[in-house]
Amino acid sequence: MSPAIGRRNSLVRRLVSGMAGSLAAGMLVLAFGMVLAQIYAGVTGMPGPGIAEVIGHLVVAAVMIVLQQRSDHEPGRVGLAMVFGVYVIAGATLWFWWWS
């Protein structure tokens, strides 16, 4: 059993972690949307997002979810670093694949 289980975190830590969980879940929804868009594009013959982008989003979503899940079981700075890792990955994904 992890030492962080049963240990109460501060309100700020819970809010930051909860928002990171929402980002991870949102990235998973976005990745599945990309899969559906690629399937639709393949069926209709239209250009889609591309296989590399779809796989990239699926990998990013999986990494974010694993980081978020592990951060809930790690005490102190290690868990907090994992939470901020979720934020950094989300920002980098949106920047490189959507905004640049």
C-alpha positions in Angstrom: 0.0 0.0 0.0 1.3 3.4 -0.9 2.2 5.8 1.9 0.1 8.5 0.4 -3.1 6.5 0.5 -5.2 7.6 3.5 -3.1 10.7 3.9 -4.9 14.0 3.5 -3.5 16.5 1.1 -3.9 20.2 1.3 -6.8 21.9 -0.5 -4.5 23.5 -3.1 -2.8 20.1 -3.8 -6.3 18.5 -4.3 -7.4 21.3 -6.6 -4.2 21.2 -8.7 -4.4 17.4 -8.9 -8.1 17.4 -9.8 -7.5 19.9 -12.6 -4.7 17.8 -13.9 -7.1 14.8 -13.9 -9.6 16.8 -15.9 -6.9 17.7 -18.4 -5.8 14.1 -18.7 -9.4 13.0 -19.2 -10.0 15.8 -21.7 -6.9 14.7 -23.7 -8.3 11.1 -23.8 -11.6 12.4 -25.2 -9.7 14.5 -27.7 -7.6 11.5 -28.8 -10.7 9.4 -29.3 -12.2 12.3 -31.3 -9.1 12.2 -33.5 -9.5 8.5 -34.0 -13.1 9.0 -35.1 -12.1 11.9 -37.4 -9.4 9.7 -39.0 -11.9 6.8 -39.5 -14.5 9.2 -41.0 -11.8 10.7 -43.3 -10.8 7.3 -44.5 -14.3 6.2 -45.2 -15.2 9.4 -47.1 -11.9 9.9 -48.9 -11.3 13.3 -47.3 -8.0 14.3 -45.8 -7.9 13.5 -42.1 -5.6 14.4 -39.2 -3.1 11.7 -40.1 -2.0 8.5 -38.5 1.0 10.0 -36.8 -1.1 12.7 -35.1 -3.7 10.2 -34.0 -1.1 7.9 -32.5 0.7 10.8 -30.9 -2.5 12.0 -29.2 -3.3 8.5 -28.0 0.2 8.1 -26.5 0.1 11.5 -24.9 -3.3 10.8 -23.4 -2.0 7.5 -22.0 1.1 9.1 -20.5 -1.0 11.9 -18.9 -3.4 9.4 -17.4 -0.6 7.2 -16.0 1.1 10.3 -14.5 -2.1 11.5 -13.0 -2.9 8.1 -11.5 0.6 7.7 -10.1 0.6 11.3 -8.7 -2.4 10.4 -6.5 -0.3 7.6 -4.9 3.0 9.5 -4.4 3.5 11.8 -1.5 5.2 15.1 -1.5 7.3 16.6 -4.2 7.4 13.5 -6.4 3.6 13.4 -6.7 3.5 17.2 -7.2 6.1 16.9 -10.0 3.9 14.3 -11.7 0.9 16.6 -11.5 2.9 19.4 -13.1 4.2 17.0 -15.7 0.5 16.5 -16.8 0.2 20.3 -17.2 3.4 20.5 -19.2 2.5 17.6 -21.5 -1.0 19.1 -22.1 0.5 22.5 -22.9 3.1 21.1 -25.2 0.6 18.9 -27.0 -1.8 21.8 -27.6 1.0 24.1 -28.6 2.8 21.8 -31.1 -0.2 20.1 -32.6 -3.0 22.7 -32.5 -1.6 26.2 -32.2 1.7 26.3 -34.0 
